[in-house]
Each structure stands twice: as structure tokens, then as C-alpha cells.
Amino acid sequence: MKLTAKELADVLGGTVEGDNDVTVTTFAKIEHGKSGALSFYANPKYEQYVYTSKSSVLLVNRDFQPKQPLEPTLVRVDDAYSALAQLLQYVADQRKAYRRHRGRCRIKCSARLGSKVWVGDYVTIGHKTVIGEKTRICDNVSIGDNVRIGEKCIIYPGVRIFPNSVIGDRTILHSGCVIGDDGFGNAPQSDGTWKKIEHIGNVVIGNDVEIGSNTTVDKAPMESTIIGNGVRIDNLCQIAHNVQIGDNTVIAALTGIAGSAVIGRNCVIAGQVGIVGHIKVADNTTIGAQAGVIGNVRKSGEVLIGMPAIPRMTYMRAYAKFKESGEKE
């Protein structure tokens, strides 16, 4: 990256306050600023660093009014945090080069790759798989037969995508995640043994989804496991067979969702949450860390905590009583 303050302002729709020609070549936290770095200021608790930062350029909100003289050149934008995300995406896009690499890959003749698809080393792509243009497939990725992957996706190293999976546009799959392996389905037998239930369904992932490293999304025995548009799933999560996750829901690390659970839109699920199977969680639900959801959540917009998960205010009142009884002892 090498951008002047004026070029930064042009990319972000901002205005320069200071030296238009000052150049930045790297990013740094505001408290770690150095010459040639770009930092940003959006959270008021970091204001003290604004006046001591050695960064060459500081990204700030338009309404920021400094209380002391500043060393960095300012680039004023509507929302510094959102502008930083936009800039990081811009820099990442500039770094991408597209290629077709078949030398150390196994790509079936019936597979169809769109224009400017980038394929790393030791990639396997199965029969009749279709990959959209400008998608990037990194090293050691395995993609099964009859898979559909959209445009401008990023498939990081070591991802495994099983046959018949469907992945939308601009989706990111991080290293080691597994899409479409068998779910955990076993039928008890009269002699105490278990018989495996074959899974012949698939996984359908929408557009603009991001799934973290070593997360698994199991395919369904029949029909589909569905991840809606705009969903964000962190590392080390387990999404079981036939689960449905609504648009724009976010799920933090170490969460497990059991089979056939239906999660609504715009939900926030914190780390280490457990959700039992065959229940429904309403839209706009927030579930606190380490909560256990064991029944339907019917009311939209609730905040749940605890095990079993109950509304936050109910939990806090119960905890106050519990604490009071402990103090009396």
C-alpha cells in the first residue's frame, strides 16, 4: 500500500486537513502510530492518543474538534470506523492477482470456472462444479462434485466443500472449515447398537457470508441446511444438519447449534452458546455467552442469558435474590 492523504480522501469520499501529499504505506493502532502509518480515531476513550500519535495520517469523523494541536494530517469522513473497513477492503482488492493454475491441481474437465478465477496449488475440483468469476481458491482446497460457488468468493487454504453444496456470491470461507459433511445422525437398534443415517441432502449458503476457521456446517439427511445472506459465523462453531440461520445473524466462537433448529434474522449469539435441536429462535434475539437455549424463543428482540437461557432482567432479579441469600448465611 502506498497512498497520499489526497488519494485516501478520494477513495473514502473525505476531506483532507493538512498535507495533501503526505504518504502512508501501512496501518497502525492510534497508540502505536509511527511515520508512514495510517491510524483512525472513532472511540472517545482513545482521544488522549490523538495528541501524541506519530502517525502520518489520522482518519477521523467530520465532527471531531481537537482540543490540542495535532501532528498528523487529518482525513475527515462521515464514519471513521466504517471508512477504515472500506479502506482495508480497497487495499485487499488491490493486492489480489488472478490466475488459472492447473499445474499442480486436479480439476475435472466437466468443471466450469468463470473468468479471472484464482486457483492455488494442490486444489481438487470435482465433476460439474461451477465457480463464479473472480473467486479466489487458495492452496489445498477440496471441492466435490456438483458444487456451485458464486462470484468474488474467497476460499482459504484447507477448506473442504462436499458434493452438491451451494455457496453464494462474495462469501468467505476461512482455513479448515468444512461445508457439507455428514451430520450426526444415528438410529438406535434393539440390540443397543447404532445404525448410521445416510445424509443425501446438502448445504446452501447465501451471499456475503463469512464462516470462520475450523467451523463445520453439516449437510441434511434430506433437503438442506441453510445459512442466510449476510450471516457471520466465528471460528470453531458447529452448525448441525437441517439448521436454518436467518439473514444477518452473527455467531461467536465455540457455539453449537443442534439439528433442525431455526434461528431468526438479525440475531446475536455470543461465544460458547448451546442451542438444542428442533426449536425456533425469533428474529432480533440476543443470546449471552455460555447460555443454553432449551426451548422456543417466541418474542422478537429478547436478550437471554444463563442456563437455561431466560430473559436478562428475570435472570438479574433471580441473581440478586441468590446473592442476597448467600450474604445472609
N, C-alpha and C positions, 0 to 999 in steps of 0.2 A: 504494500500500500504506500502510495506517495501522493498526497493531495494537499493543495493550498487551502487556506481558510475560505477563499472565494469559491473554489470548486466544491468544498464541503457545503457551503451555503446554497449553491446551485442545486446540488443533489437533494438537499433536505428542505428546500424552499424557505431558507432562513436568511438572516441579515448579519453582516459582519460588523463588529465593533472593535476596531483596532487595525492590525496589519493584514491587508488582503492577501499578501504574498507569503506569509509565514507558512511553512510546510510541516506536515505531520507524516510520520512513517509507521507509527504504532499506536496502540491503545494502552492506557494505564488508569487504574483507580485514582480518584482525585487526591487521595492521601499519599499515593506513590508517584505522583506526577514528575516528569522529567522533560528535558528539552527534546523536542521532536515528537512528543506524545500528545494524543487527544484524550481528554477526560470529560466527564459530564457531571453536572450538578442538578439533582432533582429532589433529593430528600433534605429538608431543612436541618436535620441533625448533623449533616456534613458541612454546614456553612463555614465553620471555622477553617476548613481546608481550602476553601475558595481563595482565601487571602494569603495562604502560604504555598499553594500549589506551584510547581515549577513546569507544569505542562505548557506546551506552546499554544494550544487551543483548548478552550473550555466551552462545552455545549451547555447552554442554559435556557430556561424558559424566557419568553419575551418579557414577562412582567417582573423579572428579577431586578432588584435595585440594590447594588452593592453598597455596603456601609463603610468600606475602606478602599484605598487604591488597589488595583489588581495588576498582576504581571501578565497573565495570559491574554491573548486575543479571544474575544467572545464571539461565538456564533449563536445568535438568538433564534429560537424555534418555538412553535406552539407548545410542544410537549417534549422535553429533553429526553425522557426515558423512551418514548416511542420512536423518537428520531434516532436514538442510538441503535435500537433494533433494526430500523430501516437501513442505517449505515452499515451495520455488520452484515446484513443480507447483501447489500450492494458490493461490499468488499469480497464476500464469499463468491458471489456470481462472477466477479472479475477474475478470480483465481481459477475458475473451472475451465478446463480444456476438454474437448470432446474427441473421442476416438472410437474406432472399431478395432478391437484386438482379438484375433481368433487364434493366434499362435499357440497359446497355452490354455485354451478354453475348449469346452465341448458344447457346441451349440448345434442342436438338431436342425437339419435342413428345412423342416417344416415350420420352425420358429420364425417369427417376423419381428424385426427390430426397426423402430422408427428412425428418422434422421437424427444425427448428432447424438446417438446413444453412446455412452462411455462404458466400456466393459473392461474390468480388471483381469488379472491373471487367475487361472485355475477356477474359473466360473463355469458352472454347468447350467444349461438352459434346455428344458425339455421340449417334447413334441408339441407343436401347435400353440406354443406360448406366444403371446403378443405383448410387446413392450413399447410404450409410447415414446415420442421424440424427446430428446434432451434428458432422458433418465440416466442416472449415474449408478452403475452396478460395480461395487468395489470387489477386491480380491476375495477368493474362497467363498463365494456365494453359491448356493444351490437353489435352483428354481425348477420346480417339477413341470409335468405335462399340463397343458391346457390352462396355464395361469394367464391372467390378464393384469398387466401393470400399466398405470396411466402415464401421463406426461410429466416431466420435470420432477420425478421422484428421486430420492437418494436411498440406495440400499447399501448399508455399510458392511464391512468385512464380517464374514462368518454367519450371515443371516441364512436361515433355512425357510424356504417357502414351498409348502407342499402342493401337490396337484390340485387343480381346479379353484385355487384361491383367486379372489378378485380384489385388486388394490387400485384406489382412485388416483387422481392427479395430485401432484405436489406432496405426496406422502413421504415421510422419513421413517425408515426402519433402522434402528441402531444395532451395533455389533452384537451378534449372538442371539438375537430374538428369533423365535420360532413361530411361524404362522401356518396353521392348518394341520398340525399333528393330531393324532387321535386324542379324544377326550378320555376322561377317567370313567369308563362305563363297564360295569361287570354285573352279571346276574347271578345271585346265589343259587346253588344247586342243593338238592335234597341230601346229598352226601357231605355237605359242608364245604365243598369246593366252589370256585367261582368260574363262570364262563364269560369270556370276553365278548362284549357287544361291539360288533363291527361299526365303524363310522364311515358313512359314504356321503355325508354332506360336505360343506365347505365353509370357508371364512370369507366374508365380504367386508372390506374396509373402504370407507368413504374418502372424500377429498380432504386435503390439508390436515391429515392425521399425523401425529408423531408418536412412535412407540419406542420405549427405552430398551437399553441393553439387557439381554437375558430375560426378557419378558416373553411369556408364551400365550398364544391365543389359539385355543383348541377348536378343531372343526366339529361340526354337529354329526350325530349319528344319521340324521336326516335333516333336510332343509339347511339353514345357515346360522352360524354365529355372526353377529352383525355389529360393526363398530361404525358409528355415525360420523358425519362430516365434522371436522374441526376438533376431534377428540384428542386429548393429550394423556398419554399413559407413561408413567415413570419406569425406571429400571426395576427388575425383579418382581414383576407382578404376574399373577396367574388369572387368566380370563378363561373360564371353563366353557364346555360345549353348550351351544344354543343360547348363550348370553346375548343380550341386546343392550348396547350402550348408546344413549341418545346424543344428539349433536352438541358439541362444545363442552362436554363433560371432561373434567380433569381428575386424574387418579394418581396419587403419590405412591412412592416405592413400598414394596412388600405387602401390597393389598392383594387379597384373594377373593374372587367372586365365583361362587359355585354355580353349577349348571342351571340353565334356563331362567336365571334371574334377569329382570328387565330394569335397567337403570334409565331414568328420565334424562331430559335435556338440561344442560347448564348446571349440572350437579358438581359439587366439590367434595372429593373423597380423599381424606388425609392418609398419612402413612400407617401401615400395618392394620388397616381396617379389614374385617372379615364380614362377608355378606353371604348368607345361606342361599341355597338354590330355590327356584320356583317362587320367588317373591317379586313384588314390584316396588320400586322407589320412585316417588313423584319427582316432577321437574323441580329444579332450583333447590334441591336438598343439599345441605352441607353436613358432612359426617366427620366428626373429630377423630384425631389419631387414636389408634388401637381400639376403636369402638367395634362392637359386634352387633350387626343388624340381623335379627332373627325373625322378623315379621314384616308385613307390608308397611310401607310409609305412604299414606294416602294424601296427606296435606302438603301442598306445594310450599316451598320456601322455609321449611323447618330446619333448625340446627340441632343435630343429635350428637350426644356424647355418651360414653360409658358402655358397660357390658352387663346386660343387654342395652343397646342404644335407646335412650329416651330423650325427650326434648331438653335442651340445655337448662332452662330455668327450673324445670322439675328436678333435674339432677342436682343443681346448685342448692336448692332448698333441702333436698334429702341429704346432701353432703354437710350442710350447715347443722342439721339435726344430729347427724352421725358424729361430727366433730364436737358438738356440744355435749353429747353423752359421754364421749371419751374424756373430755376435760373434767366432768363431774366425778369420774372414777379416780 
